[in-house]
Amino acid sequence: MAAVAAATCSSSFCFSSSRTLFFLVLVELASCMSSGISLGSRLLANENQTWVSDNGTFAFGFTPTDSTDRLQLAIWFAELPGDRTLVWSANIKSPVSKDAILEFDTTGNLMLVDRDTTVWTSNTSGVGIETAVMADNGNFILYNIDLNIAWQSFSHPSDTLLPGQPLTVSQELTSSRSPSHGGYYTLEMLQQPTSLSLALTYNLPESYDTSPDSYTNYSYWSGPDISNVTGDVVAVMDEAGSFGIVYGSSLDGAVYVYKNDGDNGGLSSTANQSVTGRSSVLRRLTLETNGNLRLYRWDNDLNGSRQWVPEWAAVSNPCDIAGICGNGICNLDRSKTNASCTCLPGTSKVVNSVQCSGNSSLTGKCGPHRENLTSQIKIESVQQTNYYYYESSVIANYSDITTVSKCGDVCLSDCNCVASVYGLSEEKPYCWVLRRLEFGGFEDPGSTLFVKVEANGTPTRATNTKKSGDSSKGSGSAHDKALVLPIVLSMTLLIGLLCCLLYISVHRRRSLKRVLKNSLIVSGAPMNFSYRDLQCKTNNFSQLLGTGGFGSVYKGSLGDGTLVAVKKLDRVLPHGEKEFITEVNTIGSMHHMNLVRLCGYCSEGSHRLLVYEFMKNGSLDKWIFPSYNCRDRLLDCYGMLLLEIVGGRRNLDMTFSTEDFFFPGWAFKEMTKGTTMKVADRRLEGAIEEEELVRTLKVAFWCIQDEVFMRPSMGEVVKMLEGSVDINVPPMPQTVLELIEEGLDHVYKAMKSEFNHFSSFTIPSHPLSNATCSYSTMSPR
């Protein structure tokens, strides 16, 4: 049975014949800190025993794994409902059976034994260990006789950092191995010749065939660089949820990867003092099996439930994570948040896994005499696809490839090549020839991936020569020539046409770039930033200010300390540079005290970003309409305004009933039922022509369609309102439909509660009818 010494801060001591009075005082002080665990204590896996911190927040013991009848030694949040959330594990890679025992032996060593096999040990025998403590901050500590820490779980992290837990240069977070693709991820400090930075890295499965060539795992995300630093360097998260790197001899320098707006203490103060007690808000920073580093906060009342709420993630696009699909290809859905995986040509997906059967990295190897087995292989192309590859995987890079197809031909002619990637970099074509495919592919409108595959059904290279007297083979040869000649001529003509088109495209892009540079070199014109510059100035786009219909906006800072808002466009067409340049020229030439000024832009590869002045007081809408914390997005398009004019009311008005408080949904239903007059402004008292009312409502609903291409231009709107063109019945906008499907009754009750709460505490002197505002789940357009 486990012997746990109960800690009480009383004046009595537990006497021992073999200890001095001085030692008794030290033991008493240790027990006053937290419940001490004495030498000789045990935990038995089959009896569900645990050591719990004094405040009851954390527990240390055995917990089930996904595998049947397998357990692992871990620390978890003890008080939270639902599945156990682990924060540390001693045997994350090797779970144990129900026969396992954890013993805190008399030599001061923690030892995990499973059926006479030592699975894990703390290696602390003979260093004077006297007691162990499960601390209130989630740290399991072994103290020596002088009350110094001899070993702690904080110094041996698994996949999670807790507030106050430092991650040093020699440590790393390691994710659990994903059963779907076998690889795993690490968070570590990457040391460069003169700098270092935090980085997320995909590690290939241990069973991966590396071939005779060496390889390096792929880092797909990194924080800001720390240059020319002396003294200690640690990554740490403080109790307020900020995360970053602290450095210097006294750990007084700090660079934030993510900063919580409500953080007043800062990282340096956390690094210079140990956090021993539980904070008011539970947080954890976890490296997940999908490769993302995510910060969570425990919320005791989120829509009536208690759960972990994500506050920040290192990667917003899942396809930016190498290995997320093994060596397959990652594809985003229309929301740009969910990813699916497809296999490379020549392979197929294994059931219930993202792994693919067959290994394209082994296809197309050289023959026994280094000859190219071209008769057994062929090239398949994957359009709008790029690939993550490391330098050691590159055989060559050709910059003189004039057509896309030639990049595939180069790979086919090289027996060492497995795949090649074609694209444009700063208007110049490139063709990377690769010997391995390890880290996965991703969507890229400007790239094409060529993959070698087996030519199914193709016979091996013929070794017999043709006899001169074989007339049938001679006629066959003449027939083949008759077929080959027109094919060759057609291919030549097609290649020539493609070359001309490529030349025209490259020439136009260069001309547009020159026009852009010439037109913007004037006083006060927007600056041309590189994408790397904006990554640094926004701490890798870590502080999100908001999202809109065409992208997200992040907070940043220029070299002189000027705050900016960087808008990252994600709906710009790959060849829409002319439109982008026109927009930069137009907006950049506008200077008005009431308009936000465009400070700069970035047009690099597929990246399109705009740099605006930072509005420290936020957007104007929050000063016009109070938000009540119900819905945090407002709709500001030409159709919602028209609906408000028709109804003579706000589109979302809590003074109305459950049926019609959401005007767009109610108006659409009445229009389709043929009772349109019910939605007209009541102050008109019916003095309106029904035909005009129906036409106006149709125009309004066409203008708020989700897809941009479905919305009419202003010229078309005028014609429709004049009645000079017929108007088809519009479909209900998807976002309006989704809000209705959520259950207007449920939404009304929730928002009414929030509305009444805000009214009673914030604006008691105003009537409720003056406190309404237009809310919607739709993104601004």
C-alpha positions in Angstrom: 0.0 0.0 0.0 1.1 3.5 -0.6 2.4 5.4 2.4 1.6 9.1 2.1 2.7 11.3 4.9 0.0 13.8 5.7 1.4 17.4 6.0 0.3 19.5 9.0 2.1 22.7 10.1 1.9 22.1 13.8 4.5 22.4 16.5 4.9 18.6 17.0 7.5 16.6 15.2 7.7 13.0 14.1 10.7 11.7 16.1 13.2 9.3 14.7 16.0 7.6 16.6 18.4 7.9 13.6 17.8 11.7 12.9 19.1 14.8 14.5 17.0 17.7 15.7 18.2 19.8 12.7 16.9 17.2 10.3 13.6 17.1 12.1 13.2 20.9 11.6 14.0 20.6 7.9 11.4 17.7 7.5 8.8 19.8 9.3 9.5 22.8 7.0 9.1 20.5 4.0 5.8 19.1 5.2 4.5 22.6 5.8 5.0 23.3 2.1 2.9 20.5 0.8 1.9 16.9 1.5 5.2 15.0 1.7 5.6 11.5 0.2 7.9 9.4 2.3 10.7 7.0 1.2 9.3 3.5 0.6 6.0 4.7 -0.7 4.3 2.8 -3.6 1.6 3.3 -6.2 0.0 0.1 -7.6 -1.5 0.4 -11.1 -4.3 -2.1 -10.4 -5.5 -0.3 -7.3 -6.1 3.1 -8.9 -3.9 4.9 -6.3 -2.7 8.5 -6.7 -0.7 11.2 -5.0 -2.7 14.5 -5.1 -1.5 18.1 -4.6 -2.7 19.9 -1.4 -5.1 22.1 -3.4 -6.5 19.1 -5.2 -5.7 20.5 -8.6 -3.2 17.9 -9.8 -2.9 14.1 -9.4 0.1 11.8 -10.0 -0.5 8.1 -10.8 -1.5 5.6 -13.4 -4.1 6.6 -16.1 -5.6 4.6 -19.0 -4.4 5.0 -22.6 -6.2 4.4 -25.9 -4.9 0.9 -25.9 -6.9 -1.7 -24.1 -5.6 -2.7 -20.6 -2.6 -0.4 -21.0 -1.7 2.4 -18.6 0.8 5.2 -18.3 2.4 7.0 -15.4 1.3 10.6 -15.6 0.2 13.9 -14.0 -3.2 15.3 -14.8 -5.8 17.8 -13.7 -7.6 16.1 -10.9 -10.7 18.3 -10.4 -11.9 18.7 -14.0 -14.9 16.8 -15.5 -14.6 14.6 -18.5 -11.6 12.7 -19.8 -8.3 13.3 -18.0 -6.1 16.0 -19.4 -2.5 15.0 -19.0 0.3 17.5 -18.4 3.2 15.1 -18.0 4.0 11.5 -18.7 7.0 9.4 -17.7 6.4 6.7 -20.3 4.7 8.5 -23.2 6.2 6.1 -25.7 5.9 2.8 -23.7 2.6 2.3 -21.7 2.6 -0.4 -19.0 0.3 -3.2 -17.9 -2.0 -3.3 -14.8 0.8 -5.2 -13.0 3.1 -2.1 -13.0 4.3 -0.6 -9.7 5.8 2.8 -9.0 8.2 2.7 -6.0 9.8 5.6 -4.2 12.5 3.4 -2.7 14.7 4.0 0.3 17.6 5.2 -1.8 15.5 8.2 -3.1 14.9 6.7 -6.5 11.6 6.7 -8.3 11.3 3.5 -10.3 8.6 2.2 -12.6 8.6 -1.6 -12.9 6.3 -3.7 -15.1 6.6 -7.5 -14.6 10.2 -7.4 -13.4 11.2 -5.0 -16.1 12.3 -1.5 -15.3 10.4 0.8 -17.7 11.5 4.2 -16.3 13.6 5.6 -13.4 14.4 9.1 -12.1 18.1 8.1 -11.5 18.3 9.8 -8.1 19.8 7.1 -5.9 22.4 8.2 -3.5 21.9 12.0 -3.8 20.3 12.4 -0.3 16.6 12.4 -1.4 14.3 12.5 1.7 10.8 13.4 0.5 8.7 13.9 -2.6 5.9 16.4 -3.2 3.1 16.8 -5.7 3.1 20.6 -5.9 0.1 22.8 -6.4 1.4 24.1 -9.7 1.6 20.6 -11.3 5.3 20.0 -10.6 6.3 16.7 -9.0 9.5 17.4 -7.0 12.1 15.3 -5.1 13.7 17.2 -2.3 17.0 16.3 -0.6 17.9 16.8 3.1 18.7 20.5 2.5 15.3 21.1 0.9 16.9 21.7 -2.4 15.2 20.3 -5.6 17.1 17.2 -6.7 14.7 16.2 -9.4 11.4 17.7 -10.8 9.0 16.8 -13.6 9.2 20.4 -14.9 12.7 19.6 -16.0 11.6 16.6 -18.1 8.6 17.9 -20.1 6.5 15.6 -22.3 4.0 17.4 -24.5 2.7 20.2 -22.2 4.1 23.4 -20.5 2.3 24.7 -17.5 2.5 28.4 -16.2 6.0 29.0 -14.8 7.5 25.8 -16.3 10.7 26.8 -18.2 11.8 25.1 -21.5 15.6 25.3 -21.8 17.8 25.0 -24.8 18.5 21.4 -24.0 14.8 20.4 -23.6 12.0 19.8 -25.9 8.3 19.1 -26.0 7.4 15.9 -27.8 3.9 15.1 -29.1 2.4 11.6 -28.9 3.0 9.6 -32.1 0.0 9.8 -34.3 -1.3 6.4 -35.1 -2.4 7.7 -38.5 1.0 8.5 -40.0 3.5 7.3 -37.4 5.6 10.5 -37.2 5.7 12.9 -34.3 6.4 16.6 -33.6 8.8 18.5 -31.3 9.0 22.1 -30.0 12.6 23.0 -29.4 15.2 25.8 -29.6 17.0 25.7 -32.9 20.6 26.9 -32.6 21.9 28.9 -35.5 25.5 30.3 -35.9 24.6 33.6 -34.3 21.0 33.2 -33.2 18.4 30.8 -31.9 14.6 30.5 -32.1 11.7 28.3 -31.1 10.7 25.9 -33.8 8.1 23.2 -34.5 9.6 20.2 -36.3 8.1 17.2 -37.9 10.1 14.0 -37.1 9.9 11.1 -39.5 8.7 7.7 -38.3 11.5 5.6 -36.8 10.7 2.9 -39.4 11.2 5.3 -42.3 13.7 4.0 -44.9 16.3 6.7 -45.0 18.4 5.0 -47.7 22.2 5.6 -47.8 21.7 9.3 -47.7 21.3 11.2 -44.5 18.3 13.3 -43.8 17.2 16.1 -41.5 13.7 16.4 -40.0 11.7 19.4 -41.3 10.9 22.6 -39.3 7.7 24.2 -40.5 7.2 27.0 -37.9 9.6 29.2 -36.0 9.2 32.1 -33.6 11.2 35.3 -33.6 15.0 35.0 -33.7 17.1 35.8 -30.6 20.5 37.1 -31.7 23.9 37.5 -29.9 22.5 36.6 -26.5 24.7 35.8 -23.5 23.4 34.1 -20.4 20.4 31.7 -20.0 17.7 31.3 -22.6 14.3 29.7 -21.7 10.9 29.6 -23.2 8.1 30.2 -20.6 4.4 30.8 -20.2 3.2 33.1 -17.5 0.0 32.8 -15.5 -1.8 35.4 -17.7 -1.2 33.2 -20.7 1.6 35.1 -22.5 4.3 32.9 -24.1 7.7 33.7 -25.3 11.5 33.6 -24.8 13.3 35.1 -21.8 17.1 35.6 -22.0 20.1 37.3 -20.4 22.2 36.8 -17.2 19.2 37.8 -15.0 16.5 36.7 -17.4 15.3 40.3 -17.8 15.0 40.3 -21.6 11.9 39.0 -23.2 10.6 38.4 -26.7 6.9 37.4 -27.0 5.6 34.7 -29.3 2.1 35.4 -28.0 1.1 38.2 -25.6 -2.2 38.3 -23.7 -3.7 41.8 -23.6 -4.5 41.4 -19.9 -0.9 40.5 -19.0 0.5 43.0 -16.5 3.2 40.9 -14.9 5.2 39.9 -18.0 7.4 36.9 -18.8 10.6 38.1 -17.0 8.9 38.2 -13.7 7.6 34.7 -14.2 11.1 33.4 -15.2 12.7 35.0 -12.1 10.4 33.5 -9.6 9.0 30.0 -9.3 5.2 29.6 -9.5 4.2 27.2 -6.8 0.5 27.8 -6.2 -2.5 27.4 -8.4 -3.5 30.5 -10.4 -7.1 31.8 -10.7 -7.3 30.5 -14.3 -6.1 27.1 -15.4 -4.0 27.2 -18.6 -1.8 24.8 -20.5 0.3 25.0 -23.7 0.2 21.6 -25.5 2.0 20.3 -28.6 -0.8 18.2 -30.1 -0.6 15.1 -32.2 -1.6 17.1 -35.3 1.6 19.2 -35.0 0.0 22.4 -33.7 1.1 24.2 -30.6 -2.0 25.4 -28.9 -2.7 27.5 -25.7 -5.8 26.4 -23.7 -7.8 28.1 -20.9 -10.3 26.3 -18.7 -13.7 27.9 -18.8 -16.2 26.9 -16.1 -19.2 28.4 -17.9 -19.0 28.4 -21.7 -22.5 28.2 -23.1 -23.5 26.3 -20.0 -20.7 23.8 -20.1 -17.2 23.5 -18.6 -14.4 22.9 -21.1 -11.0 23.8 -22.4 -11.1 26.9 -24.7 -8.3 27.5 -27.2 -6.7 31.0 -26.8 -3.9 30.9 -29.3 -2.4 28.5 -31.9 1.0 28.7 -33.6 -0.3 27.6 -37.0 -3.7 28.8 -38.3 -3.6 26.8 -41.6 -3.4 23.1 -40.9 -1.7 22.5 -44.3 1.2 24.6 -43.1 2.2 21.7 -40.9 4.7 19.3 -42.5 3.7 15.6 -42.2 0.1 16.3 -41.3 -0.8 13.9 -44.1 2.3 11.7 -43.8 4.0 12.0 -47.2 0.6 12.6 -48.8 -1.0 15.9 -49.9 -2.9 18.2 -47.6 -6.0 20.0 -49.0 -8.1 22.7 -47.4 -11.9 23.0 -47.5 -13.7 26.2 -48.5 -13.6 27.5 -44.9 -9.7 27.3 -45.0 -9.8 25.7 -41.5 -10.3 21.9 -42.1 -7.9 19.7 -44.0 -8.2 16.5 -45.8 -5.5 14.2 -47.1 -5.0 12.6 -50.5 -2.3 10.2 -51.6 0.5 10.7 -54.1 0.1 9.2 -57.5 0.9 5.5 -57.5 -0.3 5.0 -53.9 -3.7 4.5 -52.2 -4.9 5.2 -48.7 -4.9 2.6 -45.9 -8.2 2.1 -44.2 -8.7 4.4 -41.1 -5.4 6.1 -41.7 -3.8 8.9 -43.7 -0.9 6.6 -44.6 -0.8 5.4 -48.2 0.1 1.9 -49.3 3.1 1.8 -51.5 6.0 4.1 -51.1 6.6 6.5 -54.0 10.0 7.3 -52.6 11.1 3.8 -53.8 9.8 4.2 -57.3 12.1 4.8 -60.2 15.4 3.8 -58.7 18.4 3.2 -61.0 19.2 -0.1 -62.6 22.0 -2.4 -61.5 24.4 -0.5 -63.7 23.1 2.9 -62.8 21.0 2.9 -66.0 17.6 4.7 -66.2 14.7 2.2 -66.2 12.5 4.5 -68.4 10.5 1.7 -69.9 9.2 0.7 -66.4 8.2 4.1 -65.1 6.2 7.2 -66.2 5.6 10.7 -64.9 2.2 11.9 -63.4 1.5 15.6 -62.7 -0.4 17.0 -59.7 -1.6 20.5 -60.5 -1.5 23.4 -58.0 0.6 21.4 -55.6 3.9 22.1 -53.9 5.9 19.9 -51.5 7.9 20.2 -48.3 11.5 19.1 -48.8 14.8 19.5 -47.1 18.1 20.5 -48.7 19.5 16.9 -48.6 16.5 15.8 -50.7 17.4 18.1 -53.6 19.4 16.6 -56.5 19.4 19.8 -58.6 17.5 23.1 -59.3 17.1 24.1 -62.9 16.3 27.8 -63.6 16.4 27.5 -67.4 13.3 25.3 -67.7 11.0 27.2 -70.1 7.9 25.1 -69.9 6.1 23.2 -67.1 6.2 19.8 -68.8 10.0 19.9 -69.2 10.4 19.8 -65.4 8.7 16.4 -65.4 10.9 15.3 -68.3 14.0 16.2 -66.3 12.9 13.9 -63.5 12.0 11.1 -65.9 15.5 11.3 -67.4 17.3 11.1 -64.0 17.2 7.6 -62.4 17.8 9.1 -58.9 14.8 11.4 -59.2 11.6 10.5 -57.4 9.7 13.8 -58.1 10.2 17.4 -59.3 8.4 20.7 -58.4 7.9 23.5 -60.9 7.0 27.1 -60.1 7.9 30.8 -60.2 10.0 32.7 -57.7 10.2 36.4 -58.2 9.1 36.0 -61.8 11.8 33.4 -62.5 10.9 29.7 -63.2 12.5 27.0 -61.0 12.5 23.2 -61.2 13.5 21.4 -58.1 14.5 17.7 -58.7 14.0 15.6 -55.6 15.4 12.2 -54.5 12.9 11.7 -51.6 9.3 12.6 -50.7 9.0 12.6 -46.9 7.2 15.6 -45.4 4.0 16.0 -47.4 2.6 18.2 -50.1 0.2 21.2 -49.9 -1.9 23.4 -52.2 -0.1 26.1 -54.1 -1.8 27.7 -57.1 1.6 28.6 -58.7 3.3 25.2 -58.5 3.0 21.8 -60.2 4.3 18.5 -58.7 5.6 15.7 -61.0 5.8 12.2 -59.5 7.4 9.1 -60.8 5.2 6.0 -60.8 5.3 2.5 -62.1 4.1 2.1 -65.7 1.5 -0.6 -65.0 1.3 -3.2 -67.8 4.4 -1.9 -69.5 6.8 -4.8 -70.5 10.4 -4.6 -69.4 13.1 -3.4 -71.8 13.3 -5.7 -74.9 16.7 -7.5 -75.4 16.1 -9.3 -78.7 17.0 -7.5 -82.0 14.7 -7.4 -85.0 15.5 -9.9 -87.8 16.1 -8.2 -91.2 13.8 -10.6 -93.0 10.8 -10.1 -90.7 8.4 -8.3 -93.1 5.5 -8.1 -90.6 7.7 -6.2 -88.1 8.9 -3.9 -91.0 5.3 -3.0 -91.9 4.6 -2.4 -88.2 7.5 -0.1 -88.0 6.3 2.0 -91.0 2.8 2.1 -89.4 4.3 3.4 -86.1 6.2 6.1 -88.0 3.0 7.2 -89.7 1.4 7.6 -86.2 4.4 9.2 -84.5 5.0 12.0 -87.0 1.7 13.9 -86.5 2.0 13.4 -82.8 5.4 14.9 -82.7 4.4 17.8 -84.9 1.3 18.5 -82.7 3.4 18.3 -79.5 6.0 20.7 -81.0 3.3 23.2 -81.9 1.7 22.9 -78.4 5.1 23.4 -76.7 5.8 26.4 -78.9 2.4 27.9 -78.0 3.0 27.3 -74.3 6.4 28.9 -74.5 4.8 32.0 -76.1 2.1 32.2 -73.4 4.7 31.8 -70.6 6.9 34.6 -72.2 3.9 36.9 -72.4 2.9 36.2 -68.8 6.3 36.7 -67.4 6.8 39.9 -69.5 3.5 41.3 -68.3 4.2 40.6 -64.7 7.6 42.2 -64.9 6.1 45.3 -66.6 3.4 45.5 -63.9 6.1 45.3 -61.2 8.1 48.1 -62.8 5.0 50.2 -63.1 4.2 49.6 -59.5 7.7 50.6 -58.3 7.7 53.7 -60.5 4.3 54.8 -59.5 4.9 54.5 -55.7 8.3 56.1 -55.5 6.9 59.4 -54.2 6.8 61.1 -50.8 4.4 59.5 -48.4 3.7 56.5 -50.8 3.1 53.0 -49.4 6.3 51.0 -48.6 7.1 47.7 -50.3 7.7 45.1 -47.6 9.0 41.6 -48.0 6.9 38.8 -46.5 9.7 37.9 -44.2 9.7 41.6 -42.9 6.0 41.4 -42.1 6.5 38.0 -40.4 9.1 39.6 -38.0 7.1 42.8 -37.5 4.0 40.8 -36.4 5.8 38.2 -34.4 4.8 35.6 -37.0 1.2 36.9 -37.2 0.6 35.9 -33.6 -1.8 38.7 -32.4 -5.0 38.5 -34.3 -7.1 41.8 -34.4 -10.0 40.5 -36.4 -11.2 38.7 -39.5 -13.1 39.8 -42.6 -14.4 38.5 -45.8 -11.0 38.6 -47.6 -8.6 37.8 -44.8 -7.4 38.3 -41.3 -5.8 41.4 -39.6 -2.8 41.2 -37.2 -1.1 43.7 -34.9 2.4 44.6 -35.7 5.1 47.2 -35.0 7.6 49.0 -37.4 11.2 49.6 -36.6 10.5 53.1 -35.2 7.8 51.7 -32.8 4.9 52.7 -35.0 2.0 50.3 -34.5 0.3 48.9 -37.6 -2.5 46.6 -38.6 -1.4 44.0 -41.2 -4.2 42.6 -43.4 -3.3 39.2 -44.8 -5.5 38.6 -47.9 -6.5 35.0 -48.5 -8.9 35.4 -51.4 -6.6 37.0 -54.0 -6.5 35.1 -57.2 -3.0 33.8 -58.1 -2.8 35.9 -61.2 -4.6 39.0 -59.7 -1.5 41.1 -59.4 -2.9 43.8 -61.7 -6.0 44.3 -59.6 -3.9 44.2 -56.4 -1.5 46.9 -57.8 -4.5 49.1 -58.8 -6.0 48.8 -55.3 -2.6 49.8 -53.7 -2.3 52.7 -56.0 -5.8 53.9 -55.4 -5.9 53.5 -51.6 -2.3 54.7 -51.2 -3.1 58.0 -52.9 -5.9 58.8 -50.5 -5.0 60.9 -47.4 -7.8 62.1 -45.2 -8.0 62.6 -41.5 -11.1 60.4 -41.2 -9.7 57.5 -43.4 -7.2 54.9 -42.3 -3.9 55.4 -44.2 -2.3 52.6 -46.2 1.4 52.5 -45.0 2.7 49.7 -47.1 2.0 46.4 -48.9 3.6 43.1 -49.8 3.2 41.3 -53.2 5.6 38.3 -53.0 4.8 35.0 -54.7 1.2 34.1 -53.6 1.4 36.4 -50.6 -0.7 39.6 -50.7 -0.7 41.9 -47.6 -1.7 45.4 -46.8 -0.2 47.5 -44.0 -2.5 50.1 -42.4 -2.3 52.5 -39.6 -3.2 50.9 -36.3 -6.5 52.2 -34.8 -5.8 52.2 -31.1 -9.5 52.9 -30.2 -10.8 50.1 -32.3 -13.3 50.2 -35.1 -16.0 52.9 -35.3 -18.8 50.4 -35.0 -18.2 49.6 -31.4 -18.7 53.3 -30.5 -22.0 53.5 -32.6 -23.5 50.2 -31.3 -22.8 48.6 -27.9 -21.9 44.9 -28.4 -23.3 43.3 -25.2 -20.8 40.5 -25.8 -23.5 38.6 -27.8 -22.2 38.6 -31.4 -18.8 40.1 -32.1 -19.3 40.6 -35.9 -21.3 43.3 -37.7 -22.5 43.2 -41.2 -21.9 46.4 -43.2 -23.0 45.5 -46.9 -25.2 47.6 -49.6 -28.3 44.6 -49.0 -28.6 44.7 -45.0 -29.0 48.5 -45.2 -31.7 48.1 -47.7 -33.5 45.6 -45.5 -33.4 48.1 -42.6 -34.9 50.7 -44.9 -37.7 48.4 -45.9 -38.6 47.3 -42.4 -37.9 50.7 -40.7 -36.1 48.8 -38.0 -32.8 47.1 -37.1 -32.1 43.7 -38.6 -31.7 42.3 -35.1 -33.9 43.9 -32.5 -34.4 42.3 -29.1 -37.6 44.4 -28.5 -39.4 42.2 -31.0 -40.8 38.7 -30.4 -39.0 35.4 -31.0 -40.6 35.0 -34.4 -39.4 38.3 -36.0 -36.5 39.6 -33.8 -34.2 38.5 -36.7 -35.6 40.5 -39.6 -33.7 39.0 -42.6 -34.9 35.5 -41.8 -38.5 36.6 -41.0 -38.7 38.8 -44.1 -37.4 36.0 -46.4 -40.1 33.6 -45.1 -42.9 36.1 -45.5 -41.7 37.0 -49.0 -41.8 33.3 -50.1 -45.2 32.8 -48.4 -46.7 35.7 -50.4 -47.4 37.9 -47.3 -44.8 40.5 -48.1 -46.8 43.4 -46.9 -46.3 42.2 -43.3 -42.6 43.1 -43.3 -43.0 46.7 -44.5 -42.3 49.7 -42.2 -45.4 49.9 -39.9 -45.2 53.6 -40.0 -46.3 53.5 -43.7 -49.6 52.0 -42.6 -49.8 50.0 -45.8 -49.2 53.0 -48.1 -46.8 51.1 -50.4 -47.1 49.1 -53.6 -46.6 45.4 -53.0 -44.8 45.0 -56.4 -42.2 47.6 -55.4 -41.8 46.0 -52.0 -41.2 42.6 -53.4 -38.7 43.9 -56.0 -36.8 45.8 -53.2 -36.6 42.7 -51.0 -35.3 40.6 -53.9 -32.6 43.1 -54.6 -31.6 43.1 -50.9 -31.4 39.4 -50.7 -29.3 39.2 -53.9 -26.9 41.7 -52.4 -26.2 39.6 -49.3 -25.4 36.3 -51.0 -22.4 34.5 -49.6 -20.6 34.1 -52.8 -19.2 37.3 -54.3 -19.9 36.4 -57.8 -23.6 36.0 -57.1 -24.0 39.6 -55.9 -25.1 42.2 -58.5 -23.0 45.2 -59.4 -24.2 48.7 -58.4 -25.3 49.3 -62.0 -27.4 46.1 -62.0 -28.9 47.1 -58.6 -30.0 50.5 -60.0 -31.6 48.7 -63.0 -33.4 46.2 -60.8 -34.7 48.9 -58.5 -36.0 50.9 -61.5 -37.8 47.9 -62.7 -36.1 47.9 -66.1 -34.9 44.3 -65.7 -36.6 41.2 -64.4 -35.5 39.8 -61.0 -35.3 36.1 -60.3 -36.3 34.8 -56.8 -33.0 34.8 -54.8 -32.0 31.8 -52.7 -31.8 32.3 -48.9 -28.2 33.3 -48.1 -26.4 30.4 -46.5 -25.4 32.3 -43.4 -28.9 33.5 -42.8 -30.1 29.9 -43.2 -27.4 28.6 -40.7 -28.5 31.1 -38.1 -32.2 30.0 -38.5 -31.1 26.3 -38.3 -29.3 27.0 -35.0 -32.8 27.6 -33.6 -34.1 31.1 -33.4 -35.8 30.4 -30.1 -32.6 29.2 -28.5 -30.6 32.1 -30.0 -33.3 34.6 -28.9 -33.2 33.4 -25.3 -29.5 33.5 -25.1 -29.2 36.9 -26.6 -32.1 38.3 -24.5 -30.4 37.1 -21.4 -27.2 38.9 -22.4 -29.1 42.0 -23.5 -31.0 42.3 -20.2 -27.8 41.7 -18.2 -26.0 44.5 -20.1 -29.0 46.8 -19.9 -29.4 46.4 -16.1 -25.7 47.0 -15.4 -24.4 49.2 -18.1 -27.1 51.5 -19.5 -29.9 51.7 -16.9 -30.7 55.3 -17.8 -31.7 54.5 -21.4 -34.8 52.8 -22.6 -34.3 49.4 -24.1 -35.6 50.4 -27.5 -32.6 52.7 -27.9 -30.0 50.0 -27.1 -30.7 47.7 -30.0 -28.2 47.0 -32.8 -27.8 44.9 -35.9 -25.9 41.7 -35.3 -25.2 38.8 -37.6 -23.1 35.7 -37.8 -22.2 36.7 -41.3 -18.7 38.0 -42.1 -18.4 41.7 -43.1 -18.6 42.4 -46.8 
